[in-house]
């Protein structure tokens, strides 16, 4: 056998084997897998050929490539493409992103692949592209692509010898993110943040993350108030777990009303708080800009003093909430109307000295496997997401933000009292026992089980005023993002003070989070449901709002 033929065949086998190994590694299930997204891309450029062993002179040819990318995680993506020159090839390959978290906006990567020619010059048999590239975000779902590839082409004319032709192929183009094929929480994610079957698929999002709604009655076109839910009829749950959640909610009706109906606000004048001290006059927090261009000011709402029964029924059928129930009294305090937004947190960062700014940045790796770094930056930095809640902040970062404006995180008792408002025996911050009103309109951003993340109108987080406020004018006390509170985790309310309690334990690293998130089901967005998170861990499901002393009248 001719040496060149043997060498070419061996190179071809090596390239095929390497590609198979890389693709096998990419599709092997692992605990880190969280989603699979797709993007389409189109590049244009040229192929510059040098002289070869058969005496061909250098030449240049126009080249066009269209293809798709499939996300596996933040480091690895698969790609398939059609390359059009004077000969056309079908190619597959792998992109590796070794510096996924190292650059501010650009995403450099290396790629390798293998392809077969299927039309054009019949002498060309196969091609092996190898190169580097970079993505640069132009818009939330649109990237600029720049690539430089070397292409090794195997050429064998009829009856002739196999020859290897080398070319350089620079190109530039655009990539458009189509969204998710599958979006599921990590296997170890607690149900409080994610409660969705693996077989569900969210619908496709538009540029602002807004999802197409399911079919609704015509009357649902007008914004609905929270009070319209009082006559809502409970939906039947499609599966056993959801039916159990329904039992948990409906079991609260009689007991909540019996224990709380006679409770009246009590005059309070002092706070039983270990930190103590009067609040200083705080600088005004920044405003965020809504989709309509209007400024959305995150005002502090004063909450009157009162007494309420904290917690769920002790007959919780899911056996998930064991804290019990306790009658708690709180003094007047103030709490922010909205969850802290991206725009507000960005303004806070700009006020910090450079050495503090970096450590206060939200964690970009929280979207690992679910959204690329460039998409995260579009969410946190993009003006279209200015009034969406900031996520990826630790408990310390959230506390630092509030302290900067002479505020603080609310205590767990304050949070639940504010979420319940003036409603007696309610599971949610609105009247009734369902997360939809009697027109079928969703009243919170959560995961409705049967429809997946998309059913309530948003793929993940929603803007600050996307749903009706509570009876006390507070937004997203159920769903959207879960919220950090002051208290360390404690398993029972029994040891708490019944007056302005706050639990502090230096040996405990977990803090309470409240309210449920965009990934929680209907049970977990209830105002009495709680969970915990290590204070140093950031999450795409957790944000926060600030509280403070009541403003003097």
C-alpha positions as CSV (number, residue, x, y, z in Angstrom):
1,X,0.0,0.0,0.0
2,X,1.2,3.5,-0.8
3,X,2.6,5.2,2.3
4,X,0.7,8.3,1.7
5,X,-2.6,6.3,1.4
6,X,-1.8,4.4,4.6
7,X,-0.9,7.7,6.4
8,X,-4.1,9.4,5.2
9,X,-6.3,6.5,6.3
10,X,-4.6,6.3,9.7
11,X,-5.2,10.1,10.2
12,X,-8.8,9.7,9.2
13,X,-9.3,6.9,11.7
14,X,-7.6,8.8,14.5
15,X,-9.8,11.8,13.9
16,X,-13.0,9.8,13.8
17,X,-12.0,8.0,17.0
18,X,-11.2,11.3,18.8
19,X,-14.5,12.8,17.7
20,X,-16.4,9.7,18.9
21,X,-14.7,9.9,22.3
22,X,-15.4,13.6,22.7
23,X,-19.1,13.2,21.7
24,X,-19.4,10.2,24.0
25,X,-18.1,12.2,26.9
26,X,-20.5,15.0,26.1
27,X,-23.6,12.8,26.1
28,X,-22.7,10.7,29.1
29,X,-25.1,11.6,32.0
30,X,-23.6,13.3,34.9
31,X,-24.8,15.0,38.1
32,X,-23.7,18.4,36.7
33,X,-26.0,18.3,33.7
34,X,-28.8,20.8,34.1
35,X,-30.1,21.6,30.6
36,X,-29.6,21.5,26.9
37,X,-30.0,24.6,24.9
38,X,-29.7,25.2,21.2
39,X,-28.4,28.0,19.0
40,X,-28.3,28.4,15.3
41,X,-25.3,30.1,13.6
42,X,-24.3,31.3,10.2
43,X,-20.7,32.3,9.3
44,X,-19.1,33.6,6.2
45,X,-15.5,33.7,5.2
46,X,-12.9,32.1,3.0
47,X,-10.7,29.1,2.7
48,X,-7.1,29.8,1.7
49,X,-5.3,26.8,0.2
50,X,-1.5,26.4,0.0
51,X,0.4,24.4,-2.6
52,X,0.1,20.7,-2.2
53,X,2.1,17.6,-3.2
54,X,0.5,17.5,-6.6
55,X,1.7,21.0,-7.5
56,X,-1.5,23.0,-7.0
57,X,-0.9,26.7,-6.6
58,X,-2.2,28.6,-3.6
59,X,-5.8,29.9,-4.0
60,X,-8.7,31.3,-2.1
61,X,-12.3,30.2,-2.1
62,X,-15.4,31.7,-0.6
63,X,-16.9,29.7,2.2
64,X,-20.3,29.8,4.0
65,X,-21.3,27.7,7.0
66,X,-24.7,27.3,8.8
67,X,-25.2,25.0,11.7
68,X,-26.5,24.4,15.3
69,X,-24.9,24.3,18.7
70,X,-26.2,22.1,21.6
71,X,-25.2,23.1,25.1
72,X,-24.1,20.4,27.5
73,X,-22.6,22.5,30.3
74,X,-20.6,25.7,30.6
75,X,-17.4,24.0,29.3
76,X,-18.7,21.8,26.4
77,X,-21.0,22.2,23.4
78,X,-21.7,20.0,20.4
79,X,-22.0,21.5,17.0
80,X,-23.2,20.3,13.6
81,X,-22.9,22.3,10.4
82,X,-23.1,22.4,6.6
83,X,-20.1,24.0,4.9
84,X,-20.5,25.4,1.4
85,X,-17.5,25.9,-0.9
86,X,-17.0,24.6,-4.3
87,X,-17.4,21.3,-2.4
88,X,-20.0,20.9,0.3
89,X,-19.5,19.1,3.6
90,X,-21.6,17.8,6.5
91,X,-19.6,18.2,9.7
92,X,-19.9,17.5,13.4
93,X,-17.7,18.5,16.2
94,X,-17.2,19.6,19.8
95,X,-16.5,23.1,21.2
96,X,-14.6,23.4,24.5
97,X,-14.8,26.6,26.6
98,X,-11.9,26.4,29.0
99,X,-12.1,30.0,30.1
100,X,-15.9,30.1,30.6
101,X,-15.6,32.4,33.7
102,X,-12.4,34.3,32.9
103,X,-13.5,37.1,30.6
104,X,-16.0,39.9,31.1
105,X,-18.0,39.4,27.9
106,X,-16.2,37.4,25.2
107,X,-16.4,33.6,25.3
108,X,-13.2,32.1,23.7
109,X,-13.4,28.4,22.7
110,X,-11.5,25.7,20.8
111,X,-13.2,23.3,18.5
112,X,-12.5,20.1,16.6
113,X,-14.6,17.9,14.3
114,X,-14.9,15.6,11.3
115,X,-17.0,15.8,8.2
116,X,-17.7,14.1,4.9
117,X,-18.1,15.8,1.5
118,X,-21.3,15.0,-0.2
119,X,-21.4,17.1,-3.4
120,X,-19.2,19.2,-5.6
121,X,-15.7,18.0,-6.4
122,X,-15.8,14.2,-6.1
123,X,-12.1,14.0,-5.4
124,X,-12.6,15.4,-1.9
125,X,-13.5,12.7,0.5
126,X,-13.4,14.0,4.1
127,X,-12.4,17.0,6.2
128,X,-11.2,17.6,9.7
129,X,-11.6,21.2,11.0
130,X,-9.6,22.3,14.0
131,X,-9.5,25.8,15.3
132,X,-10.3,28.5,17.8
133,X,-13.1,31.1,18.1
134,X,-14.9,33.5,20.3
135,X,-18.5,34.6,20.9
136,X,-19.3,38.2,21.8
137,X,-22.8,39.1,23.0
138,X,-24.6,41.8,21.0
139,X,-28.0,41.3,22.5
140,X,-29.5,38.9,25.1
141,X,-29.9,36.1,22.5
142,X,-27.6,37.3,19.7
143,X,-23.9,36.7,19.6
144,X,-21.1,37.7,17.2
145,X,-18.9,34.7,16.2
146,X,-15.3,35.0,15.0
147,X,-13.4,31.8,14.1
148,X,-10.1,30.8,12.7
149,X,-9.9,27.2,11.6
150,X,-7.4,24.9,9.9
151,X,-9.1,22.4,7.6
152,X,-7.4,19.1,6.6
153,X,-9.0,17.7,3.5
154,X,-8.5,14.2,2.2
155,X,-8.5,14.1,-1.6
156,X,-8.4,11.0,-3.7
157,X,-9.1,11.3,-7.5
158,X,-10.4,8.2,-9.3
159,X,-7.5,5.8,-9.6
160,X,-5.1,8.2,-7.9
161,X,-3.3,8.5,-4.6
162,X,-4.7,9.9,-1.4
163,X,-3.5,13.4,-0.7
164,X,-4.0,15.8,2.3
165,X,-4.8,19.4,1.5
166,X,-4.3,22.0,4.2
167,X,-6.3,25.3,4.3
168,X,-6.9,28.2,6.6
169,X,-10.5,29.3,7.0
170,X,-11.2,32.6,8.9
171,X,-14.9,33.4,9.3
172,X,-17.3,35.8,11.0
173,X,-21.0,35.4,11.7
174,X,-23.9,35.5,14.1
175,X,-25.4,33.0,16.5
176,X,-29.0,33.1,17.8
177,X,-30.0,31.3,21.0
178,X,-33.2,29.3,20.5
179,X,-33.7,28.5,24.2
180,X,-34.0,25.2,26.1
181,X,-34.6,21.6,25.0
182,X,-34.7,20.6,28.6
183,X,-34.4,22.7,31.7
184,X,-34.4,20.8,35.0
185,X,-33.0,21.5,38.4
186,X,-29.8,19.9,39.5
187,X,-30.4,16.5,41.1
188,X,-29.5,17.7,44.6
189,X,-31.7,20.9,44.5
190,X,-34.3,20.9,47.3
191,X,-37.9,20.8,46.2
192,X,-38.5,24.3,47.7
193,X,-36.6,25.7,44.8
194,X,-37.5,23.2,42.1
195,X,-40.5,20.8,41.9
196,X,-41.0,19.7,38.4
197,X,-41.1,16.4,36.6
198,X,-38.1,15.6,34.4
199,X,-40.3,15.0,31.4
200,X,-41.6,18.6,31.3
201,X,-40.4,21.1,28.8
202,X,-40.8,24.9,29.1
203,X,-42.2,26.8,26.1
204,X,-40.0,29.1,24.2
205,X,-39.1,32.5,25.6
206,X,-39.0,35.8,23.7
207,X,-36.1,38.3,24.1
208,X,-37.3,39.4,27.5
209,X,-37.8,36.0,28.9
210,X,-41.6,36.2,28.5
211,X,-43.3,33.0,27.6
212,X,-46.3,32.3,25.5
213,X,-49.3,31.8,27.7
214,X,-51.7,28.8,27.4
215,X,-55.1,29.3,26.1
216,X,-57.0,31.7,28.5
217,X,-60.6,33.1,28.5
218,X,-61.0,36.5,26.9
219,X,-61.9,38.0,30.2
220,X,-58.4,37.3,31.4
221,X,-56.9,40.0,29.2
222,X,-57.6,42.7,31.8
223,X,-55.2,42.8,34.8
224,X,-56.9,41.0,37.7
225,X,-56.7,42.1,41.3
226,X,-55.7,39.7,44.1
227,X,-59.2,40.0,45.7
228,X,-60.8,38.3,42.7
229,X,-59.5,35.0,43.9
230,X,-62.0,34.6,46.7
231,X,-64.4,32.6,44.5
232,X,-61.7,30.7,42.7
233,X,-62.5,27.0,42.4
234,X,-59.5,24.6,43.2
235,X,-58.2,22.7,40.3
236,X,-57.8,19.0,40.5
237,X,-54.2,17.8,40.6
238,X,-53.0,15.5,37.8
239,X,-50.7,13.4,40.0
240,X,-50.5,12.1,43.5
241,X,-47.8,14.5,44.8
242,X,-49.8,17.5,43.6
243,X,-53.0,16.1,45.2
244,X,-51.1,15.8,48.5
245,X,-50.1,19.5,48.2
246,X,-53.8,20.4,47.7
247,X,-54.6,18.5,50.9
248,X,-51.9,20.5,52.8
249,X,-53.4,23.8,51.6
250,X,-57.1,23.0,52.2
251,X,-56.4,21.6,55.6
252,X,-55.4,25.1,56.8
253,X,-58.7,26.7,56.2
254,X,-60.6,26.0,59.4
255,X,-57.5,25.9,61.7
256,X,-56.1,29.2,60.5
257,X,-59.4,31.0,60.8
258,X,-60.0,29.6,64.3
259,X,-56.6,30.5,65.7
260,X,-56.2,33.9,64.1
261,X,-59.7,35.4,63.6
262,X,-59.9,37.0,67.0
263,X,-56.3,38.4,66.9
264,X,-56.1,42.2,66.8
265,X,-53.1,44.4,66.2
266,X,-51.3,45.2,69.5
267,X,-49.6,48.6,70.2
268,X,-45.9,48.1,70.3
269,X,-43.2,50.7,71.0
270,X,-39.9,48.8,71.3
271,X,-38.0,46.1,69.4
272,X,-36.7,43.1,71.1
273,X,-33.6,42.8,68.9
274,X,-30.1,42.0,69.9
275,X,-28.5,44.4,67.5
276,X,-30.6,47.3,68.9
277,X,-30.1,51.0,68.0
278,X,-32.1,53.5,66.1
279,X,-31.9,53.5,62.3
280,X,-30.0,56.4,60.7
281,X,-31.4,58.4,57.8
282,X,-30.6,56.2,54.8
283,X,-29.7,57.4,51.3
284,X,-32.4,56.8,48.8
285,X,-32.1,53.5,47.1
286,X,-31.9,53.7,43.3
287,X,-34.8,53.1,41.0
288,X,-35.1,50.5,38.2
289,X,-36.6,51.1,34.8
290,X,-39.6,49.0,33.8
291,X,-40.3,47.6,30.3
292,X,-42.3,50.7,29.5
293,X,-39.5,53.0,30.4
294,X,-41.1,54.2,33.6
295,X,-39.0,54.5,36.8
296,X,-39.9,51.8,39.3
297,X,-39.0,53.1,42.8
298,X,-38.6,50.5,45.4
299,X,-40.3,52.3,48.2
300,X,-40.3,51.2,51.8
301,X,-43.8,50.3,53.0
302,X,-44.7,50.7,56.7
303,X,-46.2,47.5,58.2
304,X,-48.3,48.1,61.4
305,X,-47.7,46.3,64.6
306,X,-49.7,43.1,65.1
307,X,-49.9,39.5,66.3
308,X,-50.3,36.5,64.1
309,X,-49.9,32.7,64.1
310,X,-46.6,31.9,62.4
311,X,-46.1,28.6,60.5
312,X,-48.1,25.8,58.9
313,X,-50.6,23.4,60.5
314,X,-49.0,20.7,62.6
315,X,-51.0,18.2,60.4
316,X,-48.9,18.9,57.4
317,X,-49.5,15.7,55.3
318,X,-46.2,16.1,53.4
319,X,-44.2,15.9,56.6
320,X,-41.9,18.6,55.2
321,X,-42.5,21.5,57.5
322,X,-41.8,20.5,61.2
323,X,-41.3,24.0,62.7
324,X,-44.8,24.0,64.2
325,X,-46.9,27.0,64.9
326,X,-46.5,29.9,67.3
327,X,-48.3,33.1,68.1
328,X,-45.9,36.0,67.4
329,X,-46.2,39.7,68.0
330,X,-44.2,42.3,66.0
331,X,-43.7,46.0,66.3
332,X,-44.1,48.3,63.3
333,X,-41.4,48.1,60.7
334,X,-40.9,48.9,57.0
335,X,-40.2,46.6,54.1
336,X,-39.4,47.2,50.5
337,X,-42.2,47.1,48.0
338,X,-40.2,45.0,45.5
339,X,-37.5,42.5,45.5
340,X,-34.1,44.2,44.9
341,X,-33.7,44.5,41.2
342,X,-30.7,44.2,38.9
343,X,-30.6,47.9,38.3
344,X,-30.6,48.7,42.0
345,X,-27.8,46.2,42.7
346,X,-25.7,47.6,39.8
347,X,-26.1,51.1,41.2
348,X,-25.0,49.7,44.6
349,X,-21.9,48.3,43.0
350,X,-21.0,51.6,41.5
351,X,-21.0,53.2,44.9
352,X,-18.5,50.8,46.3
353,X,-14.7,51.3,46.2
354,X,-13.0,49.1,43.5
355,X,-11.6,46.6,46.1
356,X,-15.1,45.9,47.4
357,X,-16.9,45.9,44.1
358,X,-15.5,42.6,42.9
359,X,-16.4,40.7,46.1
360,X,-20.0,42.0,46.0
361,X,-20.6,40.9,42.4
362,X,-23.3,38.2,42.0
363,X,-22.1,34.7,41.2
364,X,-22.1,34.1,37.4
365,X,-21.7,30.4,37.8
366,X,-25.2,29.9,39.2
367,X,-26.6,29.5,35.6
368,X,-24.1,26.7,35.0
369,X,-25.6,24.2,32.5
370,X,-28.8,26.3,32.3
371,X,-27.5,29.5,30.8
372,X,-24.2,30.6,29.4
373,X,-22.0,33.2,31.0
374,X,-22.8,35.7,28.3
375,X,-26.5,35.2,28.8
376,X,-26.1,35.7,32.6
377,X,-24.3,39.0,31.8
378,X,-27.2,40.0,29.6
379,X,-29.6,39.3,32.5
380,X,-27.6,41.2,35.1
381,X,-26.3,44.0,32.9
382,X,-29.0,44.3,30.2
383,X,-31.5,47.2,30.5
384,X,-34.3,44.9,29.4
385,X,-33.8,43.0,32.7
386,X,-33.3,46.1,34.8
387,X,-36.4,45.6,37.0
388,X,-36.0,41.9,37.3
389,X,-34.8,40.6,40.7
390,X,-31.1,40.2,41.2
391,X,-30.1,36.6,41.9
392,X,-26.8,34.9,42.6
393,X,-26.1,36.8,45.8
394,X,-25.1,35.3,49.1
395,X,-26.6,36.1,52.4
396,X,-23.6,38.3,53.3
397,X,-23.9,40.2,50.0
398,X,-27.7,40.7,50.5
399,X,-27.0,42.0,54.1
400,X,-24.3,44.3,52.9
401,X,-26.6,45.8,50.3
402,X,-29.3,46.6,52.9
403,X,-26.8,47.9,55.4
404,X,-25.4,50.3,52.8
405,X,-28.8,52.0,52.7
406,X,-29.2,51.8,56.5
407,X,-31.6,49.0,56.1
408,X,-31.4,45.3,57.0
409,X,-32.9,42.0,55.9
410,X,-36.3,41.2,57.5
411,X,-36.5,38.7,60.2
412,X,-38.4,35.5,59.4
413,X,-41.3,36.6,61.6
414,X,-41.5,40.0,59.9
415,X,-41.3,38.5,56.5
416,X,-44.2,36.1,57.1
417,X,-46.3,38.8,58.9
418,X,-45.8,41.2,56.0
419,X,-46.6,38.4,53.4
420,X,-49.9,37.5,55.2
421,X,-51.0,41.1,55.3
422,X,-54.4,41.7,56.7
423,X,-55.8,38.4,55.4
424,X,-56.9,35.8,58.0
425,X,-56.3,32.1,57.3
426,X,-54.9,32.6,53.8
427,X,-52.2,30.4,52.3
428,X,-51.0,33.0,49.9
429,X,-50.7,36.9,50.0
430,X,-54.1,37.0,48.3
431,X,-57.6,35.8,49.3
432,X,-58.4,32.2,48.5
433,X,-56.5,28.9,48.4
434,X,-55.3,28.8,44.8
435,X,-52.5,30.6,43.0
436,X,-55.0,31.6,40.2
437,X,-58.0,33.8,40.2
438,X,-61.5,32.8,39.0
439,X,-60.6,33.8,35.5
440,X,-57.7,31.4,35.5
441,X,-55.1,34.1,35.6
442,X,-51.9,33.4,37.5
443,X,-51.2,35.5,40.5
444,X,-47.5,34.5,41.0
445,X,-44.5,33.4,39.1
446,X,-44.0,29.8,40.0
447,X,-44.0,26.3,38.4
448,X,-47.6,25.2,37.9
449,X,-46.7,21.4,37.6
450,X,-48.8,20.6,34.6
451,X,-47.6,23.5,32.4
452,X,-44.0,23.7,33.4
453,X,-42.2,26.9,34.0
454,X,-43.8,28.6,31.0
455,X,-47.4,28.3,32.0
456,X,-47.5,31.3,34.3
457,X,-46.1,33.6,31.6
458,X,-42.3,33.6,32.3
459,X,-39.5,31.2,31.7
460,X,-37.6,32.1,34.9
461,X,-37.7,35.3,36.8
462,X,-40.3,38.0,36.2
463,X,-40.1,41.9,36.4
464,X,-41.0,43.5,39.7
465,X,-44.6,44.5,39.0
466,X,-45.6,41.5,36.7
467,X,-48.3,40.2,39.1
468,X,-50.7,41.9,41.5
469,X,-49.4,43.1,44.8
470,X,-50.5,41.8,48.2
471,X,-53.1,43.6,50.3
472,X,-50.3,45.6,51.8
473,X,-48.9,46.6,48.4
474,X,-46.0,44.2,48.4
475,X,-45.0,42.4,45.2
476,X,-43.8,38.8,44.8
477,X,-44.1,37.7,48.4
478,X,-45.0,34.4,46.7
479,X,-42.8,33.1,43.9
480,X,-40.4,34.8,41.5
481,X,-37.4,34.4,43.7
482,X,-37.1,33.0,47.3
483,X,-35.8,35.6,49.7
484,X,-33.1,35.6,52.3
485,X,-34.1,36.6,55.9
486,X,-32.0,37.4,59.0
487,X,-32.6,34.2,60.9
488,X,-30.3,31.3,61.0
489,X,-32.0,27.9,60.4
490,X,-33.8,26.4,63.3
491,X,-36.1,23.4,63.2
492,X,-38.8,24.6,65.5
493,X,-40.5,27.8,66.5
494,X,-40.9,26.5,70.1
495,X,-37.8,28.1,71.4
496,X,-38.4,31.5,69.8
497,X,-39.5,34.6,71.7
498,X,-43.1,35.4,71.0
499,X,-42.1,39.1,70.7
500,X,-40.0,40.3,67.7
501,X,-38.1,37.0,67.5
502,X,-34.8,36.6,65.5
503,X,-32.8,33.4,65.7
504,X,-29.0,33.7,65.8
505,X,-26.7,30.7,66.2
506,X,-23.0,31.1,65.4
507,X,-22.6,27.4,64.9
508,X,-25.2,27.2,62.2
509,X,-24.2,28.2,58.6
510,X,-27.7,27.9,57.1
511,X,-30.1,30.8,56.8
512,X,-33.9,30.7,56.3
513,X,-35.2,31.5,52.8
514,X,-38.9,32.4,52.3
515,X,-41.5,32.7,49.6
516,X,-40.6,30.1,47.0
517,X,-39.3,30.8,43.5
518,X,-40.1,30.6,39.8
519,X,-39.1,26.9,40.1
520,X,-41.3,26.0,43.1
521,X,-44.7,24.4,42.9
522,X,-47.9,25.8,44.4
523,X,-47.4,24.4,47.8
524,X,-43.9,25.8,48.3
525,X,-44.9,29.4,47.5
526,X,-47.2,29.5,50.5
527,X,-46.5,32.2,53.0
528,X,-46.0,29.7,55.8
529,X,-43.5,27.4,54.0
530,X,-39.8,27.8,54.8
531,X,-36.5,26.3,53.8
532,X,-32.8,27.0,54.3
533,X,-29.6,27.6,52.3
534,X,-26.0,27.9,53.4
535,X,-25.3,31.6,53.7
536,X,-22.2,31.4,51.5
537,X,-24.0,29.7,48.6
538,X,-25.6,31.8,45.8
539,X,-28.5,30.5,43.8
540,X,-30.5,31.4,40.7
541,X,-33.6,30.9,42.8
542,X,-32.8,33.3,45.6
543,X,-32.9,37.1,45.9
544,X,-33.9,39.4,48.7
545,X,-35.7,42.6,49.8
546,X,-34.8,45.0,52.6
547,X,-36.5,46.0,55.8
548,X,-36.0,48.7,58.4
549,X,-37.5,50.6,61.3
550,X,-40.9,52.1,60.7
551,X,-40.9,55.6,59.5
552,X,-42.1,58.1,62.0
553,X,-45.3,59.8,61.1
